[in-house]
């Protein structure tokens, strides 16, 4: 009888052990399934995020593609008249120009011609990167295009500069230049009208740079000031001075570093 009771107890413990093992097995299977589910959810989230990013990239690509389709279409249909690229009445051009000149170093001088001439050029020098056109293709960008991408070659910088000058009441022209004495124009800069003589501008420019604690660039330079009454390329005024402003080769208005700098043509873009 006692032996039978011992067997019963032993069987009970065996059964209990089996139940415990089964519970532990089911527990670990549950944890494994939970981890597997979490991993699957994580992967699904990654895939969903990648799909969202791909959709966003497709949208961005479509926008860029549309922009360039419009731009390339414009290239094919655009007139060769460079004056049509000057856009003083485009809001973004005037808005930036106005914002740029509203911080004069001297109180009440935001509409001073010398300050506007100097400050707009300074902004172009520091904000428009120099990037060449494709080889064998001379593309005149609209001023608004150059403002948008903040880059371009000498023509693009000159067109934007003239547009910004015109947008705040200055009179400007585009200046074709021969820089290697081969009688072929290979560079474009800007001319802007200043209502006083060159010495007045030079004095005002020095005062501006001194107040802003800026130094004049060092190196050999060529003065580019022309009496308005006697300038062969543009005779609109009896008084005042035409100043060559070249953000690529000159840095500050009225001077260029390139000694071989021969003006071949000036295109009036003002009213």
C-alpha positions in Angstrom: 0.0 0.0 0.0 2.8 2.4 0.9 4.6 1.6 -2.3 1.5 2.4 -4.3 1.2 5.8 -2.5 4.8 6.5 -3.3 4.2 5.8 -7.0 1.1 8.1 -6.9 3.2 10.9 -5.4 6.0 10.3 -7.9 3.5 10.4 -10.7 2.0 13.6 -9.3 5.4 15.3 -9.3 6.1 14.0 -12.8 2.9 15.5 -14.0 3.6 18.7 -12.1 7.0 18.9 -13.7 5.6 18.3 -17.1 3.0 21.1 -16.5 5.7 23.5 -15.4 7.8 22.7 -18.4 4.8 23.1 -20.7 4.0 26.5 -19.0 7.7 27.6 -19.4 7.7 26.5 -23.0 4.5 28.3 -23.8 5.9 31.4 -21.9 9.1 31.5 -23.9 7.2 30.8 -27.1 5.0 33.8 -26.3 8.0 36.0 -25.7 9.6 34.8 -28.9 6.4 35.5 -30.8 6.2 38.9 -29.2 9.7 39.8 -30.1 9.1 38.5 -33.6 6.0 40.6 -33.8 7.8 43.7 -32.6 10.6 43.1 -35.1 8.1 42.7 -37.9 6.3 45.9 -36.8 9.7 47.7 -36.7 10.6 46.5 -40.2 7.1 47.5 -41.5 7.6 50.9 -40.0 10.9 51.3 -41.7 9.5 50.2 -45.0 6.6 52.6 -44.5 9.0 55.5 -43.7 11.1 54.6 -46.8 8.0 54.7 -48.9 7.1 58.1 -47.5 10.6 59.4 -48.3 10.5 57.9 -51.8 7.1 59.6 -52.4 8.6 62.9 -51.1 11.6 62.5 -53.4 9.3 61.8 -56.3 7.4 65.0 -55.5 10.6 67.0 -55.2 11.9 65.5 -58.4 8.7 66.4 -60.2 8.9 70.0 -59.0 12.5 70.2 -60.1 11.7 68.5 -63.4 8.8 70.9 -64.0 11.0 73.9 -63.2 13.7 72.8 -65.7 11.1 71.9 -68.3 9.8 75.4 -68.0 13.3 76.8 -67.9 14.5 74.9 -71.0 11.3 75.8 -72.8 12.1 79.4 -71.9 15.6 79.0 -73.3 14.3 77.9 -76.6 11.7 80.7 -76.8 13.6 83.5 -75.1 14.7 86.5 -77.2 18.4 87.1 -77.6 17.8 90.6 -76.3 19.6 90.6 -73.0 17.5 93.6 -71.8 14.6 91.3 -71.3 16.5 89.4 -68.6 16.6 92.6 -66.5 13.6 92.5 -64.1 13.4 95.5 -61.8 9.6 95.1 -61.4 9.7 91.5 -60.1 8.6 91.7 -56.4 11.4 89.4 -55.1 14.1 91.6 -56.8 12.8 94.8 -55.3 12.0 93.2 -52.0 15.6 92.0 -51.6 17.1 95.3 -52.9 15.0 97.4 -50.5 15.9 95.1 -47.5 19.6 95.3 -48.4 19.8 99.1 -48.3 17.7 99.7 -45.2 20.7 99.3 -42.9 22.9 102.4 -43.8 25.9 103.2 -41.5 24.7 106.8 -41.3 21.2 107.7 -40.1 18.7 108.6 -42.8 20.9 107.6 -45.7 19.1 104.5 -47.0 18.1 106.4 -50.1 21.5 107.9 -50.7 22.7 107.0 -54.2 26.3 106.3 -53.1 25.1 104.0 -50.4 22.7 102.1 -52.6 25.4 101.7 -55.3 27.9 100.4 -52.8 25.5 98.2 -50.7 23.8 96.4 -53.6 27.1 95.5 -55.1 28.4 94.3 -51.7 25.4 92.0 -51.4 26.0 90.5 -54.8 29.6 89.9 -54.1 28.8 88.1 -50.9 25.7 86.2 -51.9 25.9 85.2 -55.6 28.3 82.3 -56.2 30.3 82.3 -59.5 29.3 79.3 -61.7 30.1 79.1 -65.4 27.6 78.3 -68.1 27.8 74.9 -69.9 30.6 74.6 -72.4 29.6 76.0 -75.7 26.4 77.5 -74.4 26.0 81.1 -73.4 22.8 81.3 -71.3 21.5 84.6 -70.0 19.6 83.9 -66.8 16.6 86.0 -65.8 17.4 88.1 -62.8 14.8 86.2 -60.9 16.4 82.9 -61.7 19.8 84.1 -60.4 18.1 85.4 -57.3 16.5 82.0 -56.8 19.5 79.8 -57.1 22.0 82.4 -55.8 24.6 81.5 -58.5 25.6 82.3 -62.0 28.4 83.6 -64.3 29.4 87.2 -64.9 26.4 87.9 -67.2 24.0 86.6 -64.6 25.6 88.7 -61.8 25.5 91.8 -64.0 21.9 91.3 -65.0 20.8 90.8 -61.4 22.9 93.8 -60.2 21.3 96.1 -62.9 17.9 94.8 -62.0 18.4 95.5 -58.3 19.8 99.0 -59.0 16.8 99.8 -61.3 14.3 98.5 -58.7 15.3 101.1 -56.2 15.4 104.1 -58.5 19.0 104.0 -59.9 19.7 104.1 -63.7 21.8 101.2 -64.9 23.3 99.7 -68.0 25.0 96.4 -69.0 28.6 96.7 -70.1 30.3 94.4 -72.5 34.0 94.1 -72.0 37.0 92.7 -73.8 39.4 91.3 -71.2 42.2 89.8 -73.4 42.7 92.4 -76.2 41.4 90.2 -79.0 38.6 92.6 -79.9 36.0 90.0 -78.8 33.7 90.8 -75.9 34.1 88.1 -73.3 32.8 89.6 -70.1 29.8 91.5 -68.8 29.6 94.1 -66.0 27.2 96.9 -64.9 27.3 100.7 -65.2 25.3 102.7 -62.8 24.6 106.5 -62.8 25.7 108.6 -59.9 24.4 112.2 -59.9 27.6 113.9 -58.7 31.2 113.8 -59.7 33.5 110.8 -59.1 35.3 112.5 -56.2 32.1 112.8 -54.2 31.4 109.1 -54.7 35.0 108.2 -53.8 34.7 110.2 -50.6 31.3 108.7 -49.7 32.5 105.2 -50.5 35.5 105.7 -48.2 33.3 107.0 -45.4 30.9 104.0 -45.8 33.8 101.4 -45.6 35.4 103.2 -42.7 32.2 103.3 -40.7 31.7 99.5 -41.4 35.3 98.8 -40.5 36.0 97.4 -44.0 39.3 97.8 -45.8 39.7 98.4 -49.5 41.0 95.4 -51.4 44.7 95.5 -52.0 46.4 95.1 -55.4 46.7 96.9 -58.7 43.4 98.4 -59.8 42.0 100.4 -62.7 39.6 103.3 -62.1 36.3 103.0 -63.9 34.5 106.4 -63.6 33.2 108.3 -66.6 31.8 111.8 -66.8 28.2 111.4 -68.0 28.3 114.3 -70.4 31.3 113.0 -72.3 30.9 109.2 -72.2 30.8 107.9 -75.7 28.8 104.7 -74.8 25.8 106.3 -73.0 25.0 110.0 -73.3 21.8 110.6 -71.3 22.9 113.1 -68.8 24.7 116.5 -68.8 26.0 116.1 -65.3 27.0 113.2 -63.0 29.1 110.1 -63.4 28.8 106.6 -64.8 30.4 104.1 -62.5 31.4 100.6 -63.7 30.4 98.1 -61.0 31.9 94.6 -61.5 31.2 92.2 -58.7 33.3 89.5 -60.4 36.4 91.4 -61.3 36.1 94.6 -59.2 34.8 93.8 -55.7 34.0 97.5 -55.0 32.3 100.0 -57.4 34.5 102.1 -59.6 37.5 99.8 -59.7 38.5 96.6 -61.4 41.6 94.4 -60.9 41.9 93.3 -64.5 44.1 95.7 -66.4 43.1 94.4 -69.8 39.5 95.8 -69.5 38.3 97.4 -72.6 34.6 98.4 -72.9 33.1 97.5 -76.2 29.4 98.2 -75.8 26.9 99.5 -73.2 23.3 98.5 -73.3 20.9 100.9 -71.6 18.4 99.0 -69.5 16.8 102.0 -67.7 13.9 104.1 -68.6 
